[in-house]
Amino acid sequence: MQKVLRALAIMAALFSLALVAVACGDDGEEGGREGPTIRVGAFDFSESHILAEIYAQALEAEGYSVSTGNILPGSPREIIKPALEAGELDLVPEYVGTLLTFLGGEPTSDGAENQAEAKELFEASGVTLLDIAPAQDTNAIVANKETADKYNLGKVSDLEPVASELHFAGPPECPERQFCLIGLEEVYGIEFGEFTPLDFG
């Protein structure tokens, strides 16, 4: 475990440095840096894969050795978390609210508060959660125009009386996630007639 902690501490330092250097507009032409290869992971949907590539390329532009092939993009947290704890991955762009729910916490609308609680829970496993990025990701539900017009859909709550007639598609883990089908049922009473998991990509 000490080896894992040391490796993660090194990766956290490198990650912070890379972000600062990219923000300052460095052209990335500096020579290669010494140190271990930074192994970047992603979750099982396209946006996570893109974020992982953004961070990987930013680190590479600063001269770090980076690998994104240790675990194939398309891994759920049930695979990513043990990989981080075992030192098989060094860096994963995370969604703090979803992570906190996964770790057993209850997220609020305060991102900094969520980050602090998730960090405390995660550090018990020897994994360091870094500061939140100045960005926000929000889930959305979309319907084609024909369906929206037919059922007069303008907001999420409009789905409740007609959801049983509709077919919902989303990430494979959606039925088990608070920010997906579980939350829709608990908060809005929405239960779709059918669910289809969408493969990564």
N, C-alpha and C positions, 0 to 999 in steps of 0.2 A: 504493500500500500504506500510506503514511503516513496518508492520509485515512481508510482503513479502521481503522487502529490507533487513531487519535484518536476516531473514532466509537464503537468498541467500548469504549474506556476510559471515555468519557462514559456509555455505557449501563451498564457495570459499576457505576459510582458511583451512578447513579440507582436501579439494581436493589437495591443494598445499602441505600440510604436508604429505599426503599419497604418493604423487609422489616422494617427496624427500626421504622418508623412504624406499620405494621400490627400488629406484635407488641405495641406499646405501647398499642394500642386507640384510635388516632386515629379520629375519626368520619368522616374523608374529606370534610369540608365546606369545606376550604380551597380557595381559588381556583386556577385553572389555573396551571401552572408554565411558565416559559419553557424552550425547548429543542426539539430535533427530536422527531418522532414515533417512539416505540419500536415497532419491528416485531417481533412475537412469532410464532414458528413452532411447528409440532407435527409429530409423526411419524404413521405410517399406522395408528393404532389409537385406539380411543375414549379410553382412559385418558390418553394423551398429549395429546389434544385438550382433555380436561377440565383437566389440569394447566396447559396453556397459557392457558386461560380464567381459571383461578384467579389466575395471576400477572398476566395482563392486567387483570383487574378490580381486583386489589390496587393496581396502579400507577395505574389510572384513579381509584380512590378517594383517592389522594394528589394528584390534580390533574395527572397526566402525560397527554400525548396518546399513545394506544396504538392500534396497528392489528394485527389478526390476519388480514387478508385478502390480504396480499402474496403468500403461497404457500398454496394450499389445504391444510387439514389432510388428511393422507393421503400425505405425502411421506416416502420412506425417507431414511436417512442419506446415501445416494449423491447425493441432491438437496440435503438440508439443509446438509451440510458445505460444498459449494461456494458455497451462498447466503450462509452466514456469512462465508466467506473473501472473497467479493466485496462484502460490505457490503450485500447485499440483505435480510438479516435481522439483527436486533440481539440477540435473546434467544430461547433455546430451552431449556425444561426438559429435562434430560438424565438418562440412566441410566448411572452412571459405569462399572459393570462392562462393560456392553454397548458403551459408547463406547470403552473401553480396548481391547476385543477388536477393534473396527472399525478402530482406529488401529494395530493390529499388536502390542499389548501382551498380557500374560497376567495377568488379574485374580486377586486372592487374596480371602480372606475379610475382609481389612482395608480398609474403605471409604476411610479417610484415605490409605492407601498407594496405592490405586487412583486416587484423585483426584489425588495428587501426580504420578504417572506420566502420567496422561492429560493433565494440565495442561501438563506439559513437552512432550509430543508435539504437543498442539494449538497451543501458543504459537508453534511453528515456522511455523504458517500465519497468524499474526497474530490468532488468536482466543484470548480469555481464558476459562478455565474457573474459575468462582467456587467458593467453599467449598461443601461438601456440606450439604444440608439435614438436619435431625434427623428423618429418616424413612427407611424402607427398603421397597423394592419387591421382591417375590419371585414368580417364575414358579410356576405350578401347573398340573397336569394333572387334568382332571375327567372323570368318566364317569358316565353315568346309572346308577341303581340296578340296573336289569335287567342291564346289561353287567357292572357290578362284581360282582354276585352270581353271574352265569353263569361268570365266569372267576376268581372269588375274588380280586379286586383290592383290596389295602389300601395298597400303597405302589408307588412307581414301578418298582422292580425286578421286581414281579410281572408287569409287562407283557412282559418279554423273551420268554417261551416262547409267548405268544399274539398278539404284536403283528402278525404277518403276517396274522392273521384280522381285524384291526381297521382302521377308517377314522379317520384323524387329521385334524382341522381346526385351522387356526391362521392367524396373520398371513401375508400373501403372501411375506414375506421369510424365513419360518421355515426352509425347507430350506437356506438359506445362512447361518444364524446359529448360533454356537457354543452359545448358551443355548437353542436349540430343537432341531431334528431332528439337527443335527450332534453336539451334545453328548449327546443321548440315545443315539445310535448308538455314539459313542466310549466313553462312560462305562458304559452299561448294556447295550450290544449290542442295542438296540431298533431294529427296522426295521419300520415299519408297512406294511400291505398297500396302503394308498392314502392320499394327502394331498389335501385340498381347501383352497385359500386362501379365507379369509373377508375380504370387502370391509370397508373402514372403515365403522363405524357399525352 
